[in-house]
């Protein structure tokens, strides 16, 4: 039996420190879980007693450097997506190279160039030296990391696989960033067409159509229905443009305020998953993230129920989080993961079949990793199809609107000209 030192959070939110005897790391996690303790740090007695390279002990309060003043705590530092990616990649590389957390943050703090990353590293190192976990420090230092990022870091701290999870998170952020860049690149041309089309429609409605209306009235001939509708629409635009603009702004602001409420956010998160094309992409991303994260946690000795709770906390979509709560309840009552996923009905049959095979073979982590790679490929295909479809749809819609207006004007002109008699 080995002795493990732990820092854990109790069910009532208290921070506890102690020791537990267990056969191995996985057994220690199970014993803490039975005591309803959420471990923040778990190390073998030999590792906890060892003195790190910078002269501090992992569970002792660090002694500040004699020649360097402790930095003042800084909060609310703003980071861009590219800076978060760079921070995550550098941190994962440093930890993977064998550095402990505090020395790794010191290396990032000593960057030559002035940037927000340097300030974040300094603030994080200050928090860590005061005994805070990295996930807790990230929440306090910058709001741009988000709940998902911080919960995944917490999972990495608990499982002892922080470098691997950070590397996976960096890859995930790079994928999302590349996706946004691809979408922007694919939409540059249709956006230009859209802007030119809207400008042309505005020109027609405010300048050309009113002038043609005078010509049409002089002929005294009844105009085609399409042309009459165009003239009425132009008159409405000319007199009530301010009302339309104000109404659009009010709808956007009202919608934004509604989805910030708890019921509105729950409705919007569920609606997103039901949108054509986009919903399938969001579901595929969740399947990929769920399977890969669970595979990494289970492979690093985290019990299934604890891993599910961590994954639940890392799920940003409220509807999916509600589904995960049901999975946690079923597994907590003694049910298998495959049965829980089948009962909630949100996961595809292939996903459940792969999980069932993993449970039967006793290698659930490997099965989840395989299904994660499979859905990652499908997600990339869906994204490519989506970006390829958006461009022609926008061009087709704008061309149809401009073409309809042009047809209405030309048709009205031909009718007016045909009604003129030669003198």
C-alpha positions as CSV (number, residue, x, y, z in Angstrom):
1,X,0.0,0.0,0.0
2,X,1.3,3.5,-0.9
3,X,0.5,6.8,0.8
4,X,-0.9,9.6,-1.3
5,X,-1.1,13.3,-0.2
6,X,-4.2,15.1,-1.5
7,X,-5.8,18.5,-1.6
8,X,-9.5,18.1,-2.2
9,X,-12.8,20.0,-2.1
10,X,-15.6,18.7,0.1
11,X,-19.3,18.6,-1.0
12,X,-19.9,21.8,1.1
13,X,-17.0,23.7,-0.6
14,X,-14.3,23.3,2.0
15,X,-10.7,22.8,1.0
16,X,-9.2,19.8,2.7
17,X,-5.7,18.4,2.9
18,X,-4.8,14.9,4.0
19,X,-3.4,11.5,3.2
20,X,-4.9,8.3,1.9
21,X,-3.5,4.8,1.7
22,X,-4.2,3.0,-1.6
23,X,-2.8,0.4,-4.0
24,X,-2.2,2.9,-6.7
25,X,-3.4,6.3,-8.0
26,X,-6.6,4.9,-9.4
27,X,-7.5,3.3,-6.1
28,X,-6.8,6.6,-4.3
29,X,-9.2,8.4,-6.6
30,X,-11.9,5.8,-5.9
31,X,-11.4,6.1,-2.1
32,X,-11.6,9.9,-2.3
33,X,-14.7,9.6,-4.5
34,X,-16.4,7.3,-1.9
35,X,-15.7,10.0,0.7
36,X,-17.4,12.6,-1.6
37,X,-14.2,14.5,-2.0
38,X,-13.2,16.2,-5.3
39,X,-9.4,16.0,-5.5
40,X,-7.5,19.1,-6.7
41,X,-4.1,17.6,-6.3
42,X,-3.0,14.0,-5.6
43,X,0.6,13.0,-5.3
44,X,2.5,10.0,-3.9
45,X,4.2,10.6,-0.6
46,X,7.7,10.3,-2.2
47,X,6.8,12.9,-4.8
48,X,5.1,15.2,-2.4
49,X,8.1,15.1,-0.1
50,X,10.6,15.8,-2.8
51,X,12.0,19.2,-3.1
52,X,11.5,20.8,-6.5
53,X,14.1,22.5,-8.6
54,X,13.2,26.0,-7.4
55,X,13.6,25.0,-3.7
56,X,9.9,24.8,-2.7
57,X,7.9,21.8,-1.6
58,X,4.6,21.1,-3.5
59,X,2.4,21.2,-0.4
60,X,4.3,23.8,1.5
61,X,3.5,27.4,1.1
62,X,6.2,28.7,-1.3
63,X,8.8,31.1,0.0
64,X,9.1,34.2,-2.2
65,X,12.3,34.9,-4.0
66,X,14.6,37.1,-1.9
67,X,15.7,39.2,-4.9
68,X,12.3,39.4,-6.6
69,X,9.3,41.1,-5.2
70,X,6.1,39.1,-5.4
71,X,3.9,40.5,-8.1
72,X,0.6,42.1,-7.1
73,X,-2.5,40.0,-8.0
74,X,-3.9,41.1,-11.3
75,X,-7.4,40.1,-12.6
76,X,-9.5,40.7,-15.6
77,X,-6.7,40.6,-18.2
78,X,-8.1,40.4,-21.7
79,X,-6.7,37.9,-24.2
80,X,-7.5,37.3,-27.8
81,X,-8.1,33.8,-29.2
82,X,-4.6,33.7,-30.8
83,X,-3.0,34.7,-27.5
84,X,-5.0,31.9,-25.6
85,X,-3.8,29.4,-28.3
86,X,-0.2,30.6,-27.9
87,X,-0.4,30.5,-24.1
88,X,-1.8,27.0,-24.2
89,X,0.8,25.7,-26.6
90,X,3.7,27.2,-24.7
91,X,2.4,25.9,-21.4
92,X,1.9,22.4,-22.7
93,X,5.3,22.3,-24.3
94,X,7.0,23.5,-21.1
95,X,5.1,21.0,-18.8
96,X,5.7,18.2,-21.3
97,X,9.4,19.0,-21.2
98,X,9.5,18.2,-17.5
99,X,9.1,21.6,-15.9
100,X,6.9,22.0,-12.9
101,X,4.0,24.4,-13.1
102,X,5.6,27.3,-11.2
103,X,8.9,27.2,-13.1
104,X,7.0,26.9,-16.4
105,X,5.0,30.1,-15.5
106,X,8.3,31.8,-14.6
107,X,9.7,31.0,-18.0
108,X,6.6,32.5,-19.7
109,X,6.8,35.5,-17.3
110,X,10.4,36.3,-18.4
111,X,9.4,36.7,-22.1
112,X,11.3,39.6,-23.6
113,X,8.4,41.1,-25.5
114,X,5.7,42.9,-23.6
115,X,2.3,41.3,-24.0
116,X,-0.8,40.2,-22.2
117,X,0.6,36.6,-22.1
118,X,3.5,37.9,-20.0
119,X,1.1,39.6,-17.6
120,X,-1.1,36.5,-17.4
121,X,1.9,34.3,-16.6
122,X,3.0,36.7,-13.8
123,X,-0.5,36.8,-12.3
124,X,-0.9,33.0,-12.5
125,X,2.5,32.4,-10.9
126,X,1.5,34.7,-8.0
127,X,-1.7,32.8,-7.5
128,X,0.0,29.4,-7.7
129,X,2.7,30.4,-5.3
130,X,-0.1,31.3,-2.8
131,X,-1.4,27.8,-3.0
132,X,-4.1,28.2,-5.7
133,X,-4.7,25.5,-8.3
134,X,-4.0,26.5,-12.0
135,X,-7.7,26.1,-12.9
136,X,-8.8,28.4,-10.1
137,X,-6.1,30.9,-10.9
138,X,-7.2,31.0,-14.6
139,X,-10.7,31.9,-13.6
140,X,-9.5,34.8,-11.5
141,X,-6.9,36.1,-13.8
142,X,-8.7,36.3,-17.2
143,X,-12.4,35.9,-18.2
144,X,-11.3,34.9,-21.7
145,X,-10.3,31.3,-20.7
146,X,-14.0,30.4,-20.1
147,X,-15.6,27.6,-18.0
148,X,-14.8,24.9,-20.5
149,X,-11.1,25.7,-20.6
150,X,-10.8,26.0,-16.8
151,X,-12.7,22.8,-16.2
152,X,-10.6,20.8,-18.6
153,X,-7.5,22.2,-16.8
154,X,-9.0,21.1,-13.5
155,X,-9.5,17.6,-15.0
156,X,-5.9,17.6,-16.1
157,X,-4.7,18.6,-12.6
158,X,-6.7,15.8,-11.0
159,X,-5.7,13.1,-13.5
160,X,-2.0,14.1,-13.6
161,X,-2.3,14.6,-17.4
162,X,-2.2,18.4,-17.6
163,X,0.3,18.6,-20.4
164,X,-1.7,16.2,-22.6
165,X,-5.0,17.9,-21.9
166,X,-3.4,21.3,-22.6
167,X,-2.0,20.0,-25.9
168,X,-5.4,18.6,-26.8
169,X,-7.1,21.9,-25.9
170,X,-4.5,23.8,-28.0
171,X,-5.3,21.6,-30.9
172,X,-9.0,22.1,-30.4
173,X,-8.6,25.9,-30.2
174,X,-6.5,25.9,-33.4
175,X,-9.2,23.8,-35.1
176,X,-11.9,26.3,-34.1
177,X,-9.7,29.2,-35.1
178,X,-8.9,27.6,-38.5
179,X,-12.6,27.0,-39.0
180,X,-13.4,30.6,-38.4
181,X,-10.7,31.7,-40.8
182,X,-12.0,29.3,-43.4
183,X,-15.5,30.6,-43.0
184,X,-14.4,34.2,-43.2
185,X,-12.3,33.5,-46.3
186,X,-15.2,31.6,-47.9
187,X,-17.6,34.5,-47.1
188,X,-15.4,37.4,-48.3
189,X,-16.7,37.2,-51.9
190,X,-20.4,36.5,-51.1
191,X,-20.2,39.3,-48.4
192,X,-19.0,41.7,-51.1
193,X,-21.8,40.6,-53.3
194,X,-24.3,41.0,-50.4
195,X,-23.0,44.6,-49.7
196,X,-23.2,45.6,-53.3
197,X,-26.6,44.0,-53.7
198,X,-28.0,45.9,-50.6
199,X,-26.5,49.1,-52.0
200,X,-28.1,48.5,-55.4
201,X,-31.4,47.7,-53.8
202,X,-31.2,50.9,-51.7
203,X,-30.4,52.9,-54.8
204,X,-33.3,51.4,-56.6
205,X,-35.7,52.0,-53.8
206,X,-34.7,55.6,-52.8
207,X,-33.7,57.1,-56.2
208,X,-34.6,55.2,-59.3
209,X,-38.1,53.9,-58.4
210,X,-39.5,57.3,-57.2
211,X,-38.4,58.9,-60.5
212,X,-39.9,56.1,-62.5
213,X,-43.1,56.4,-60.5
214,X,-43.7,59.9,-62.0
215,X,-43.3,58.4,-65.5
216,X,-45.7,55.6,-64.7
217,X,-48.3,58.0,-63.4
218,X,-48.2,60.2,-66.5
219,X,-49.1,57.2,-68.7
220,X,-52.3,56.6,-66.9
221,X,-52.1,52.9,-67.6
222,X,-52.5,50.3,-64.9
223,X,-49.1,48.8,-64.0
224,X,-48.3,45.2,-63.5
225,X,-48.8,43.8,-60.0
226,X,-45.1,43.2,-59.4
227,X,-44.3,46.9,-60.3
228,X,-47.1,48.2,-58.1
229,X,-45.8,46.2,-55.2
230,X,-42.3,47.5,-55.8
231,X,-43.6,51.1,-55.9
232,X,-45.5,50.6,-52.6
233,X,-42.4,49.0,-51.0
234,X,-40.3,51.9,-52.1
235,X,-42.7,54.4,-50.7
236,X,-42.7,52.6,-47.4
237,X,-38.9,52.5,-47.3
238,X,-38.7,56.2,-48.0
239,X,-41.2,57.3,-45.3
240,X,-40.6,54.6,-42.6
241,X,-36.9,53.7,-42.9
242,X,-36.3,55.0,-39.4
243,X,-39.0,52.7,-38.0
244,X,-37.6,49.7,-39.7
245,X,-34.1,50.5,-38.5
246,X,-35.3,51.0,-35.0
247,X,-37.3,47.8,-35.1
248,X,-34.3,45.8,-36.3
249,X,-32.2,47.2,-33.5
250,X,-34.9,46.5,-30.9
251,X,-35.3,42.9,-32.0
252,X,-31.5,42.3,-31.9
253,X,-31.1,43.9,-28.5
254,X,-34.2,42.1,-27.1
255,X,-33.0,38.7,-28.4
256,X,-29.6,39.3,-27.0
257,X,-31.1,40.2,-23.6
258,X,-33.4,37.2,-23.6
259,X,-30.7,34.6,-24.3
260,X,-28.7,36.0,-21.4
261,X,-31.5,34.8,-19.0
262,X,-31.5,31.2,-17.8
263,X,-34.7,30.2,-19.7
264,X,-33.6,32.1,-22.8
265,X,-30.2,30.6,-22.8
266,X,-31.6,27.0,-22.3
267,X,-34.0,27.6,-25.3
268,X,-31.3,29.0,-27.5
269,X,-28.8,26.2,-26.7
270,X,-31.4,23.6,-27.6
271,X,-32.5,25.5,-30.7
272,X,-28.9,25.7,-31.9
273,X,-28.7,21.9,-32.0
274,X,-31.8,21.7,-34.2
275,X,-30.7,24.2,-36.8
276,X,-30.2,22.7,-40.3
277,X,-26.5,22.0,-41.1
278,X,-25.2,24.1,-38.1
279,X,-26.9,21.8,-35.6
280,X,-25.2,18.7,-37.0
281,X,-21.8,20.5,-36.7
282,X,-22.4,21.4,-33.1
283,X,-23.5,17.9,-32.2
284,X,-20.5,16.4,-34.0
285,X,-18.2,18.7,-32.1
286,X,-19.7,17.6,-28.8
287,X,-19.4,13.9,-29.6
288,X,-15.8,14.4,-30.5
289,X,-15.0,16.5,-27.4
290,X,-16.9,14.1,-25.1
291,X,-15.2,11.0,-26.3
292,X,-11.7,12.3,-26.5
293,X,-11.9,14.0,-23.1
294,X,-13.4,11.0,-21.4
295,X,-10.8,8.7,-23.0
296,X,-8.0,10.8,-21.7
297,X,-9.4,11.0,-18.2
298,X,-10.2,7.3,-17.9
299,X,-6.8,6.4,-19.3
300,X,-5.1,8.5,-16.6
301,X,-6.9,6.6,-13.8
302,X,-9.9,8.8,-13.2
303,X,-13.0,6.7,-12.2
304,X,-15.8,6.8,-14.7
305,X,-18.3,8.6,-12.5
306,X,-15.7,11.3,-11.6
307,X,-14.8,11.7,-15.2
308,X,-18.4,12.1,-16.2
309,X,-18.9,14.8,-13.5
310,X,-15.8,16.7,-14.8
311,X,-17.1,16.4,-18.4
312,X,-20.5,17.7,-17.3
313,X,-18.9,20.8,-15.7
314,X,-16.9,21.3,-18.9
315,X,-20.1,21.2,-21.1
316,X,-21.1,24.8,-22.1
317,X,-24.4,23.9,-23.7
318,X,-27.1,23.9,-21.1
319,X,-29.3,21.4,-22.9
320,X,-26.4,19.0,-23.3
321,X,-25.4,19.6,-19.7
322,X,-28.9,18.5,-18.7
323,X,-28.5,15.3,-20.7
324,X,-25.1,14.7,-19.0
325,X,-26.7,15.1,-15.6
326,X,-29.0,12.2,-16.4
327,X,-26.0,10.2,-17.5
328,X,-24.3,10.9,-14.2
329,X,-27.3,9.9,-12.2
330,X,-27.8,6.6,-14.1
331,X,-24.1,5.7,-13.8
332,X,-24.1,6.7,-10.2
333,X,-26.9,4.3,-9.5
334,X,-24.8,1.5,-10.9
335,X,-25.8,1.5,-14.6
336,X,-23.3,1.2,-17.4
337,X,-22.2,4.1,-19.6
338,X,-23.7,2.6,-22.7
339,X,-27.1,2.0,-21.1
340,X,-27.1,5.6,-19.8
341,X,-26.3,7.0,-23.2
342,X,-29.0,4.9,-24.8
343,X,-31.6,5.9,-22.3
344,X,-31.1,9.7,-22.8
345,X,-31.4,9.2,-26.6
346,X,-29.1,12.0,-27.6
347,X,-26.2,9.9,-28.8
348,X,-26.2,8.1,-32.2
349,X,-26.4,4.3,-32.2
350,X,-22.8,3.9,-33.6
351,X,-21.4,5.9,-30.7
352,X,-23.3,3.7,-28.2
353,X,-22.2,0.5,-29.9
354,X,-18.6,1.5,-29.7
355,X,-18.9,2.3,-26.0
356,X,-20.6,-1.1,-25.5
357,X,-17.7,-2.9,-27.1
358,X,-15.3,-1.0,-24.9
359,X,-17.1,-2.0,-21.8
360,X,-17.2,-5.6,-22.9
361,X,-13.5,-5.7,-23.7
362,X,-12.6,-3.9,-20.5
363,X,-10.8,-1.1,-22.5
364,X,-13.3,1.8,-22.5
365,X,-10.6,4.4,-22.9
366,X,-9.4,2.9,-26.1
367,X,-13.0,2.5,-27.5
368,X,-13.8,6.2,-26.7
369,X,-10.6,7.3,-28.3
370,X,-11.5,5.4,-31.5
371,X,-15.0,6.8,-31.7
372,X,-13.6,10.3,-31.0
373,X,-11.2,10.1,-34.0
374,X,-14.1,8.8,-36.2
375,X,-16.4,11.7,-35.3
376,X,-13.5,14.1,-35.6
377,X,-13.2,13.1,-39.3
378,X,-16.9,13.4,-39.8
379,X,-16.9,16.8,-38.2
380,X,-14.2,18.1,-40.6
381,X,-16.3,16.8,-43.6
382,X,-19.4,18.5,-42.3
383,X,-17.5,21.8,-41.8
384,X,-16.1,21.6,-45.4
385,X,-19.6,21.0,-46.8
386,X,-21.0,23.8,-44.8
387,X,-18.4,26.4,-45.9
388,X,-18.8,25.2,-49.5
389,X,-22.6,25.6,-49.4
390,X,-22.8,29.0,-47.8
391,X,-21.2,30.9,-50.6
392,X,-23.5,29.8,-53.5
393,X,-26.6,30.2,-51.3
394,X,-25.8,33.8,-50.4
395,X,-25.0,34.7,-54.0
396,X,-28.2,33.0,-55.3
397,X,-30.4,34.8,-52.8
398,X,-28.9,38.2,-53.5
399,X,-29.0,37.6,-57.3
400,X,-32.7,36.6,-56.9
401,X,-33.6,39.8,-55.0
402,X,-31.7,42.1,-57.4
403,X,-33.1,40.3,-60.4
404,X,-36.7,40.5,-59.1
405,X,-36.4,44.3,-58.6
406,X,-34.8,44.8,-62.0
407,X,-37.6,42.7,-63.6
408,X,-40.3,44.8,-61.9
409,X,-38.7,48.0,-63.1
410,X,-38.1,46.8,-66.7
411,X,-41.6,45.3,-66.9
412,X,-43.2,48.5,-65.7
413,X,-41.1,50.6,-68.2
414,X,-42.2,48.3,-71.1
415,X,-45.9,48.6,-70.1
416,X,-45.6,52.4,-69.8
417,X,-43.8,52.8,-73.1
418,X,-46.3,50.5,-74.9
419,X,-49.1,52.7,-73.6
420,X,-47.7,55.9,-75.2
421,X,-49.4,56.7,-78.6
422,X,-47.4,58.5,-81.3
423,X,-48.3,62.0,-82.2
